[in-house]
Amino acid sequence: MKLSLKSLLPRIPAGFLQQLRRELAPVVTARRIDEVRVTLDRPEQASPPWQLSVHLVTPGPDLTAHARGHTVAAAISQAAAELREQLRRRRDKVTRRLRSIGAPRGSVARA
């Protein structure tokens, strides 16, 4: 998995990459991720001030999340939660489709 970080800040906050990896770990284990593109910004007049954009390049449809928070940690947590929710919805959609065509329970692969 390749990680690309784009920041419009002169310095990345301490612990940013460690927390990002920790929060994205459940997503990475649930689906094959080829590349992670992260953009971090803190516009002067924005409230909440931290803006985070995460784009996961995967086989099939990519996953994207945009989050804002009063702290970097809050923005990372919000983006990770959004990505986990997208994964859950896609997995449920596949499950519903397979069941509608009569596939037996337990034959649904990880999404």
C-alpha positions in Angstrom: 0.0 0.0 0.0 1.4 3.4 -1.0 0.7 6.4 1.1 0.7 9.9 -0.5 0.4 12.9 1.8 -0.3 16.4 0.5 -0.3 19.1 3.1 -0.6 22.9 2.7 1.0 23.3 6.1 4.6 24.1 6.8 4.7 21.3 9.4 2.7 18.1 9.8 1.3 17.8 13.4 3.1 15.3 15.6 1.6 11.9 15.6 -0.5 12.5 12.5 0.8 9.5 10.5 0.7 7.1 13.4 -2.9 8.0 14.2 -3.9 7.9 10.5 -2.5 4.4 10.2 -4.1 3.2 13.4 -7.6 4.6 12.4 -7.3 3.2 8.8 -6.1 -0.3 9.9 -9.7 -1.8 10.0 -10.4 -0.5 6.5 -7.1 -1.8 5.2 -7.7 -5.3 6.6 -11.3 -5.4 5.2 -10.4 -4.5 1.6 -7.3 -4.5 -0.6 -6.0 -0.9 -0.8 -3.5 -0.1 -3.6 -2.9 3.5 -2.6 -4.0 6.0 0.1 -4.0 9.7 -0.9 -4.4 12.1 2.1 -4.7 15.9 2.0 -4.4 17.9 5.2 -5.2 21.6 5.4 -5.9 24.3 8.0 -7.4 27.4 6.3 -7.1 30.5 8.4 -10.8 31.5 8.5 -12.3 28.0 8.6 -14.3 26.6 11.5 -13.6 23.9 12.4 -10.1 24.6 11.3 -8.7 21.1 10.3 -9.7 19.7 6.9 -8.8 16.2 5.9 -9.5 14.4 2.7 -8.7 10.6 2.3 -8.9 8.8 -1.1 -8.4 5.0 -1.1 -7.6 3.5 -4.5 -9.0 0.0 -4.6 -9.9 -2.6 -7.2 -13.4 -1.6 -8.1 -14.9 1.7 -6.8 -12.6 3.9 -4.8 -13.5 5.1 -1.4 -13.3 8.8 -0.4 -13.9 10.7 2.8 -13.8 14.4 3.7 -13.8 15.5 7.3 -13.4 18.6 9.4 -12.5 18.8 13.0 -11.4 21.1 15.8 -8.4 18.9 16.2 -6.4 16.7 13.8 -7.4 13.6 15.7 -11.1 14.5 15.4 -10.8 14.9 11.6 -9.0 11.6 11.3 -11.6 9.8 13.4 -14.4 11.3 11.4 -12.9 10.4 8.1 -12.1 6.8 9.2 -15.7 6.4 10.5 -17.0 7.6 7.1 -14.8 5.1 5.3 -15.9 2.2 7.5 -19.5 3.1 6.9 -18.9 3.1 3.1 -17.4 -0.3 3.4 -20.3 -1.6 5.5 -22.8 -0.3 3.0 -21.0 -1.9 0.0 -20.7 -5.2 1.8 -24.4 -5.1 2.7 -25.3 -4.3 -0.9 -23.4 -7.3 -2.2 -25.0 -9.5 0.4 -28.5 -8.4 -0.6 -27.8 -8.9 -4.3 -26.4 -12.4 -3.7 -29.4 -13.4 -1.5 -31.8 -12.0 -4.1 -30.5 -14.4 -6.7 -30.6 -17.3 -4.2 -27.0 -17.7 -3.1 -26.7 -19.7 0.1 -25.8 -17.9 3.3 -22.1 -17.9 4.0 -21.2 -17.7 0.4 -20.7 -13.9 0.5 -17.0 -13.0 0.3 -15.5 -10.0 2.0 -16.2 -6.7 0.2 
